[in-house]
Every structure is written in structure tokens, then in C-alpha cells.
């Protein structure tokens, strides 16, 4: 039975009376598409580099530019959804994302591609926070937990699936278009989701700006400046032999982050609406979940980006073969993300640290198998599956545990915060581990690339151990 109110009515068991399955399917499809675009470019990167004569730094900006805009604007996107309506902002962000995808696919040069990737990231930042907010506001109890588990599985699967789909599209070279289909594929999907979203998403209740929920524009500027000052030297510093400006930029980033924190705290004390609400950071387990998510997503993005460069640049694999190499990781990611809640409850507190240790073992196994400059043989696939399982266990229970008990009135802030740190983790992973790999490559050839990969995998393993050291997880309810 359909509700006659402007917002779906929650049933006693936590579902909604307005086709909850369709609502969840529409928003998670958009989430999957947006996440796919973070990683689908990895496999296309060598082809983009060759066809557009892009430098290593420009290539990193093509990959990271999307994530920079995405990460910086996510919390503001969540706030706009709270102010103007989640349905309205979801559809508006989806339309901008789809248009920017078309522009990326038609870009004539590296500069245009980077610029359109920034716009594409902005569209995703308007759209994606509404996914978690719609789940939080339209599901309660066990149905909310199941919906969040499906959300986590989409995040886990989308990363590795992006590698596979990217490889298929680039290798197909449809009509001689090379790398362009990795962006153009979003256009028909985006149009279909716009039609379905307009049909099935619940209508927004009356919304409008209030003093308590006003946009925090000074906070947004400070955060954007801090992230930019952090990212640019990580991407450009190695290629320019780490000049003085790069170190000054990194120092400036830390100073701006401190200023951002002080400003946000002062704004909250004055009764304003800070970009990151202190009360959300004080929620049980939230601080540790933020650390886990940043580390897990950093390891994930660094692993995917650097291994792709090695497979295609060092070993000379085709985009299709490189993409399909990640198939076991994609399958295991999804399987673990969907099933971990069915495992014995006594294990749940140990899943996150155990996942990080498993990821460390997988990274060492992948690096060791490829260290001689060879293909790693069949043993590479179990190693990739182990790494995928570890990252999924580190990420999914951390996210679900942090969000499962969040009150509806905190949904926008909590979803914006966790979505932002997810993207910041991926951004740091591409920038830091990508720079490490590119800096360690000493000349051409499979062995030089393998040596750089081994160094990178060692550091990835150390980062994973740091994540495990944070302790047991707070049990999701």
C-alpha cells in the first residue's frame, strides 16, 4: 500500500510502504556507477597516456581529479540534500554526472579530460550522499542493517569490477574509440536511472534553508584548500624531483587542516552548522571507524592503481587481461561484503583487525609472486582473492558498525562524513602509493617494474598492519 504522505511511511519491521526494493535498487545502481568511475579509469590509464601523450603526473590527475572534487564536496552535497531534498539533489547530481561523463568521453586533450573529471566528481558529490541518507531515512531496524550491508557490498564490488569493466571496454576498442567508452558507458545508464529515479524515489518533504542547517562555506573553502595542497605535491612532487614548493604545500595542508578543525569547533560552539559536526565525530566508534575506512580505502586504491600500471606497463598485458586479473578480487569482495553478517557473532569484533592482517598477507603474497618479473602463475589469483577478502573485512564491518545506530536526524552528517573519508582514503591511496611506485621504477622493463611493485606492496602491508593495530571492532547492531 502506498503512503499518501510526502515521505514513505515506515512499516513496523523497518521497511517502507513505497517499494523499498526498487528504491534501494535505484540508489545503489547510481552508487555502483559512481564508484566504478573511480577505478574504471585505472585500466584505461596506459591507453589514455599513449593517445593523449599524458605525463605521469597528468595521468594521476585524470584518476585523482574525480576523487578530489568528490571528496571535498561530499559533505556539502549531503547538507544540500538535507536543505533542498534528497530526491531533488540525487536527480540533479545524477544529471550533472551523466553530462560530465559525456564530456569526458569527447575530450580532445589531457587538460579537458582533467577539467571534466572534476565536474564529474562534483556531480557524484551531489548524488552519492543522498544514497546513504535515503537508506537511513527510509529503513530502520534489521532492514536498515541489511540495506547497509548491500551498500557495503556495492562499494567493495564496484572497486574491483571497475578494473574488469574498464579492461573489457578498452580492449573492445568500439568503433576505434579506444579509452572513451569507459566514460560514455555512463550516459545510457545515467539516463535510465534518471527516469527510474523520477518514478520510484519518494517525494521530498517540505525543505528549506534554516540557520541550524545553513551551508558552511568557509569550512568548505578551508577543506578544499587543505585537500588541494595535500594532493598536488603528492602527484607532481616526484616527477619534479620534490622541489621546495612541494614541501611547503604539504606543510600548508597540515596548517589548514588544523585551522579547519578549530573553525569547525568554534562554529559548533556558537550554534552554527559546521561541515563536520563534532557530535557525529563523538558517536560511539565513529573516530576509529574513520581511521579504518581511510586506511582500508587507501590500501585498496593504491593496490588497484599500482598493480594495473605494473601489469600493463611492466608486463605488457592488454587492458582486457589486466582487467580480468582482478576478477577473483571482485568476486571475493562482493561475497564477503554480502555474507560477513551471517558469520558467527562471536567473530564480528575481530573482523576488522583480522581483515587488515589478511590484506597485509595478500599484499606480501602478490608482491612476492611478481617479484621476479614474471606473471606469478596461478598462485596470483588466490593471493589477489586473499587481499580482496581482507580489504572487504576491514571496510564493510567498520562502515556498517558506524552507521547502524545513527539517528535519522544525524544521517546526513554521518553519511557525508563517512563518504568523504572513503573518498579521501582512495585519493591518498592513488596519490601516495602511485607516487611511490612511479618513483621506484628505475627504467623500463618487467624486472624494474616488479621491483617497484614489491616495494609498494611492502608499504601496503605495513599500512594494513597499522589498521589492525587500532583494535577490535564495535559490534554492529
C-alpha positions in Angstrom: 0.0 0.0 0.0 1.5 3.4 -1.0 1.7 6.2 1.5 -0.1 9.4 0.8 2.4 11.5 2.7 5.4 13.2 1.1 7.8 10.7 2.7 7.4 6.9 2.7 5.8 5.6 5.9 8.0 3.1 7.8 6.4 -0.2 8.5 6.7 -1.9 11.9 9.5 -4.1 10.8 11.5 -1.3 9.3 10.7 -1.3 5.6 8.8 1.3 3.7 5.4 1.1 2.1 6.7 2.6 -1.2 8.5 -0.3 -2.9 11.7 -0.3 -0.7 13.4 -2.9 -3.0 13.0 -0.5 -6.0 14.2 2.5 -4.0 17.3 0.6 -2.8 18.0 -0.8 -6.3 17.9 2.7 -8.0 20.1 4.4 -5.5 22.6 1.5 -5.2 22.8 1.4 -9.0 23.9 5.0 -9.1 26.3 4.3 -6.2 27.9 1.5 -8.2 28.2 3.6 -11.3 29.9 6.5 -9.4 32.2 4.1 -7.7 33.0 2.4 -10.9 34.3 5.7 -12.3 36.8 6.0 -9.5 38.5 2.8 -10.7 37.5 2.1 -14.3 40.0 4.7 -15.4 42.9 2.7 -13.9 42.8 0.1 -16.7 42.3 2.8 -19.3 45.2 4.9 -17.9 48.0 3.5 -20.1 45.9 3.9 -23.3 45.0 7.5 -22.3 48.7 8.2 -21.7 49.6 6.9 -25.1 46.8 8.5 -27.1 46.9 11.9 -25.3 50.7 12.0 -24.7 49.9 12.5 -21.0 52.7 12.7 -18.4 52.7 10.5 -15.3 51.5 13.4 -13.2 48.7 14.3 -15.6 47.7 10.6 -15.6 47.4 10.7 -11.8 45.3 13.8 -12.0 43.0 12.2 -14.5 42.5 9.4 -12.0 42.6 11.6 -8.8 40.8 14.7 -10.2 37.4 13.0 -9.9 38.1 11.9 -6.4 39.4 15.4 -5.3 36.1 17.1 -6.2 34.1 14.1 -5.0 35.8 14.1 -1.6 35.8 17.8 -1.0 32.2 18.4 -1.9 30.6 15.3 -0.4 29.6 16.8 2.9 28.3 19.9 1.2 26.3 17.6 -1.1 24.9 15.8 2.0 23.9 19.2 3.5 22.3 20.3 0.3 20.2 17.2 0.3 19.1 18.0 3.9 18.2 21.5 2.9 16.7 21.1 -0.6 15.5 17.5 -0.6 17.4 14.2 -1.1 15.4 13.2 -4.2 16.0 16.6 -5.8 19.7 16.5 -5.2 20.1 12.9 -6.2 18.5 13.6 -9.6 20.3 16.8 -10.1 23.7 15.3 -9.2 22.9 12.3 -11.5 22.1 14.6 -14.4 25.4 16.6 -13.9 27.4 13.3 -13.6 25.9 11.9 -16.8 26.6 15.2 -18.8 30.1 15.3 -17.5 30.7 11.6 -18.4 29.7 12.5 -22.0 32.1 15.5 -22.0 34.9 13.2 -20.7 34.3 10.7 -23.5 34.5 13.5 -26.0 37.6 15.3 -24.5 40.2 16.3 -27.0 43.2 16.6 -24.7 44.5 15.9 -21.2 43.6 19.3 -19.8 40.0 19.0 -20.9 39.8 15.5 -19.5 41.1 16.6 -16.1 38.6 19.5 -16.0 35.6 17.3 -17.0 36.7 14.7 -14.4 36.5 17.4 -11.8 32.9 18.3 -12.9 32.1 14.6 -12.9 33.3 14.3 -9.4 31.2 17.3 -8.4 28.1 15.6 -9.8 28.9 12.4 -7.9 29.3 14.5 -4.7 25.8 15.9 -5.1 24.3 12.5 -5.9 26.0 9.9 -3.6 25.4 11.4 -0.1 21.7 11.1 -0.9 22.1 7.3 -1.2 23.0 6.8 2.5 20.6 9.5 3.6 17.7 7.8 1.7 18.6 4.5 3.3 18.9 6.0 6.7 15.6 7.8 6.5 13.5 5.0 4.8 14.8 1.9 6.6 15.0 1.0 10.2 15.9 -2.0 12.3 17.1 -5.1 10.6 16.1 -3.8 7.2 18.4 -0.9 7.6 21.3 -3.2 8.6 20.6 -5.4 5.5 20.4 -2.3 3.3 23.7 -1.0 4.7 25.3 -4.4 4.1 24.1 -4.3 0.5 25.6 -0.7 0.3 28.9 -2.0 1.6 28.9 -4.9 -0.8 28.4 -2.4 -3.7 31.3 -0.4 -2.5 33.5 -3.5 -2.3 32.5 -4.9 -5.6 32.5 -1.7 -7.6 36.2 -1.0 -7.0 37.4 -4.3 -8.4 34.6 -4.5 -11.0 35.8 -1.2 -12.4 39.1 -2.8 -13.3 37.3 -5.7 -15.1 34.8 -3.5 -16.9 37.5 -1.0 -17.9 39.6 -3.8 -19.4 36.7 -5.1 -21.4 35.7 -1.7 -22.8 39.2 -0.6 -23.7 40.2 -3.9 -25.3 36.9 -3.9 -27.3 38.0 -0.6 -28.9 34.4 0.1 -30.0 34.4 1.9 -33.4 38.0 2.8 -32.8 37.2 4.9 -29.8 39.9 3.4 -27.5 39.5 4.5 -23.9 36.5 6.7 -24.5 33.8 4.1 -23.8 34.9 3.9 -20.1 33.2 7.3 -19.8 30.5 7.1 -22.5 29.0 3.9 -20.9 27.7 6.1 -18.1 25.4 8.1 -20.5 22.7 5.5 -21.3 22.9 4.1 -17.7 22.6 7.6 -16.2 19.6 8.4 -18.4 17.8 5.2 -17.4 18.4 5.9 -13.7 17.1 9.5 -14.1 13.8 8.0 -15.5 13.6 5.3 -12.8 14.6 7.8 -10.0 11.9 10.3 -11.0 9.4 7.4 -10.9 10.3 5.5 -7.7 12.2 7.8 -5.3 10.0 9.2 -2.5 8.9 12.8 -2.9 10.8 15.3 -0.7 9.0 16.7 2.3 8.9 20.5 2.6 12.5 21.7 2.9 14.3 25.0 3.0 17.4 26.6 4.5 17.4 27.2 8.2 20.0 28.8 10.4 20.7 25.4 12.0 21.4 23.8 8.7 23.0 26.6 6.7 25.8 25.8 4.4 29.3 26.1 5.9 31.0 27.9 3.0 34.2 29.0 5.0 34.6 25.4 6.2 34.2 24.1 2.6 36.9 26.5 1.3 39.3 25.6 4.1 38.8 21.8 3.5 39.1 22.2 -0.3 42.3 24.2 0.1 43.8 21.7 2.5 43.0 18.7 0.3 44.4 20.5 -2.8 47.6 21.4 -1.0 48.0 17.8 0.1 47.2 16.2 -3.3 49.1 18.4 -5.7 52.6 17.8 -4.3 51.9 14.1 -3.9 51.0 13.9 -7.6 53.6 16.3 -9.0 56.4 16.2 -6.5 58.1 13.0 -7.6 58.1 14.0 -11.3 59.7 17.4 -10.5 62.2 15.9 -8.0 60.4 17.2 -4.9 61.1 21.0 -5.2 60.8 23.3 -2.2 57.2 24.3 -3.1 56.0 20.7 -2.7 57.2 20.5 0.9 55.8 24.0 1.6 52.5 22.8 0.2 52.4 19.7 2.4 53.1 21.9 5.4 50.4 24.3 4.4 48.0 21.5 4.1 48.6 20.4 7.7 48.2 24.0 8.9 44.9 24.5 7.0 43.6 21.2 8.4 44.3 22.4 11.9 42.7 25.8 11.1 39.7 23.9 9.7 39.3 21.8 12.9 39.5 24.9 15.1 37.0 26.8 12.9 34.5 23.9 12.9 34.7 23.5 16.7 34.1 27.3 17.2 31.2 27.3 14.8 29.6 24.4 16.6 30.0 26.2 20.0 28.2 29.2 18.5 25.3 27.1 17.5 26.1 27.0 13.8 26.1 24.1 11.4 29.8 23.0 10.8 30.7 21.0 7.8 31.8 18.1 10.1 29.6 18.2 13.2 31.6 17.4 16.4 28.6 15.4 17.8 28.9 13.0 14.8 32.6 12.5 15.5 31.7 11.7 19.1 29.3 9.0 18.2 30.4 5.6 19.7 33.1 4.0 17.5 33.0 6.8 14.8 36.6 8.0 15.3 38.0 4.6 15.0 35.8 3.8 12.0 37.1 6.9 10.2 40.7 5.6 10.7 39.8 2.1 9.5 38.0 3.4 6.4 40.8 5.8 5.4 43.4 3.0 5.7 41.3 0.3 4.0 40.4 2.5 1.1 43.9 3.9 0.8 45.3 0.3 0.6 42.6 -0.7 -1.9 43.1 2.2 -4.2 46.9 2.0 -4.0 46.8 -1.7 -4.8 44.5 -1.4 -7.8 46.3 1.6 -9.3 49.9 0.3 -9.0 49.2 -3.3 -9.9 47.4 -2.0 -13.1 50.4 0.1 -14.0 52.7 -3.0 -13.5 50.5 -5.4 -15.4 50.2 -3.1 -18.5 53.3 -1.1 -18.3 55.8 -3.6 -16.9 54.4 -6.9 -18.2 52.8 -5.6 -21.3 49.4 -7.2 -20.7 46.4 -5.9 -22.7 43.8 -3.9 -20.9 41.4 -6.8 -21.1 43.9 -9.2 -19.5 44.9 -6.7 -16.8 41.2 -6.1 -16.0 40.3 -9.7 -15.8 43.2 -10.3 -13.5 41.2 -8.5 -10.8 38.2 -10.9 -11.3 39.0 -13.0 -8.2 39.3 -9.9 -6.1 35.9 -8.6 -7.4 34.1 -11.9 -6.6 35.6 -12.2 -3.1 35.0 -8.5 -2.3 31.3 -8.9 -3.1 30.9 -12.3 -1.4 32.5 -11.2 1.8 30.6 -7.9 1.8 27.3 -9.7 1.4 27.9 -12.6 3.8 30.0 -11.4 6.8 26.9 -10.7 8.9 25.9 -14.3 8.7 29.2 -15.4 10.3 29.2 -16.4 14.0 28.5 -13.3 16.1 31.5 -14.0 18.3 33.8 -13.3 15.4 32.4 -9.9 14.5 34.5 -7.8 16.8 37.7 -9.3 15.3 36.7 -9.0 11.7 38.2 -5.6 11.0 41.7 -6.2 12.5 41.7 -9.7 11.1 40.8 -8.3 7.7 43.7 -5.9 7.8 46.1 -8.7 8.7 44.7 -10.8 5.9 45.1 -7.8 3.5 48.8 -7.5 4.6 49.4 -11.2 3.9 47.7 -10.8 0.5 49.8 -7.8 -0.4 53.0 -9.6 0.5 51.9 -12.7 -1.4 51.1 -10.6 -4.6 54.4 -8.7 -4.4 56.4 -11.9 -3.8 54.8 -13.8 -6.6 55.5 -11.0 -9.1 59.0 -10.0 -7.7 60.9 -12.0 -10.3 59.4 -10.1 -13.2 57.1 -12.9 -14.2 53.3 -13.3 -14.3 53.0 -15.0 -10.9 51.3 -18.1 -12.3 48.0 -19.5 -11.0 49.1 -18.7 -7.4 48.5 -15.0 -8.1 44.7 -15.4 -8.1 44.4 -16.9 -4.6 46.7 -14.1 -3.4 44.5 -11.5 -5.0 41.4 -13.1 -3.5 43.1 -13.0 -0.1 43.9 -9.3 -0.5 40.3 -8.6 -1.6 38.8 -10.5 1.3 41.0 -8.7 3.7 40.1 -5.3 2.5 36.4 -6.2 2.4 36.5 -7.4 6.0 38.4 -4.3 7.1 35.9 -1.9 5.4 32.4 -3.3 5.4 32.0 -4.1 9.2 33.6 -0.8 10.0 31.2 1.2 7.9 28.1 -0.8 9.0 29.0 -0.7 12.7 29.5 3.1 12.5 26.1 3.8 10.7 23.8 1.1 12.1 23.0 3.1 15.3 23.0 6.6 13.8 19.8 8.5 14.4 17.8 9.7 11.4 18.5 13.4 12.3 22.2 12.7 12.1 22.0 10.7 8.9 23.1 13.5 6.5 26.1 14.5 8.6 27.2 10.9 9.3 26.8 9.7 5.7 28.6 12.8 4.4 31.5 12.3 6.8 32.0 8.6 6.1 31.5 9.0 2.3 34.1 11.8 2.4 36.7 9.8 4.3 36.1 6.9 2.0 37.0 9.1 -1.0 39.9 10.8 0.9 41.3 7.3 1.6 41.1 6.4 -2.1 42.6 9.8 -3.1 45.5 9.4 -0.7 46.0 5.8 -1.9 46.3 6.8 -5.5 48.5 9.8 -4.8 50.8 8.3 -2.2 51.2 4.7 -3.4 51.1 5.8 -7.1 53.9 8.3 -6.4 55.8 5.6 -4.5 55.5 3.1 -7.4 56.4 5.6 -10.1 59.3 7.0 -8.1 60.7 3.4 -7.5 60.5 2.4 -11.2 64.1 2.7 -12.3 64.0 2.4 -16.1 61.9 0.2 -18.4 61.3 -3.5 -18.3 59.4 -6.1 -16.4 62.0 -6.5 -13.6 62.3 -2.8 -12.9 58.5 -2.6 -12.6 58.4 -5.7 -10.5 61.0 -4.2 -8.1 58.9 -1.1 -7.7 55.8 -3.1 -7.2 57.4 -5.2 -4.5 58.4 -2.0 -2.6 54.9 -0.7 -2.9 53.3 -4.0 -1.7 55.6 -4.0 1.3 54.4 -0.5 2.3 50.8 -1.5 1.6 51.3 -4.4 4.0 52.7 -2.1 6.7 49.7 0.3 6.3 47.4 -2.7 6.7 49.2 -3.7 9.9 48.7 -0.1 11.2 45.0 -0.5 10.6 44.9 -3.8 12.5 46.7 -2.2 15.5 43.6 0.1 16.1 41.9 -2.8 17.9 38.7 -4.8 17.7 35.6 -3.5 16.0 32.5 -2.2 17.8 29.8 -4.8 17.1 27.2 -3.7 14.5 23.6 -3.9 15.8 
